[in-house]
Amino acid sequence: MSEKEKVTQDVSAEAKAKPAKENKPAKAKKDKKPGIGQRMGKFFRELKSELKKVAWPTKADTIKRTGIVIACAIVVGIIVWIFDSLAGAVIDALLSLFGK
């Protein structure tokens, strides 16, 4: 192969490579994510759609469950208070027993 043919092949190879590089920025523009306003709008539309699917409890059911939660909290509070009082009494007994 002569030098001219080699140079011609190199130039044609570079010419073929350039269009591929030019396509990448065009593709990058298509892959660019939408603006913040569009993303927020989409989020709220999807949120509204999902909230329509929720099975909301009735007022009576909500009151019943709230009462159960309050009662359980009171019972647990009383149990903790009893154990705290017992632990305090044991510590006081030990301290008075060993002379402090």
Sequence and secondary structure as in RCSB ss.txt:
>XXXX:A:sequence
MSEKEKVTQDVSAEAKAKPAKENKPAKAKKDKKPGIGQRMGKFFRELKSELKKVAWPTKADTIKRTGIVIACAIV
VGIIVWIFDSLAGAVIDALLSLFGK
>XXXX:A:secstr
  HHHHHHHHHHHHHHHHHHHHHHHHHHHHHS   HHHHHHHHHHHHHHHHHH     HHHHHHHHHHHHHHHHH
HHHHHHHHHHHHHHHHHHHHHHTT 
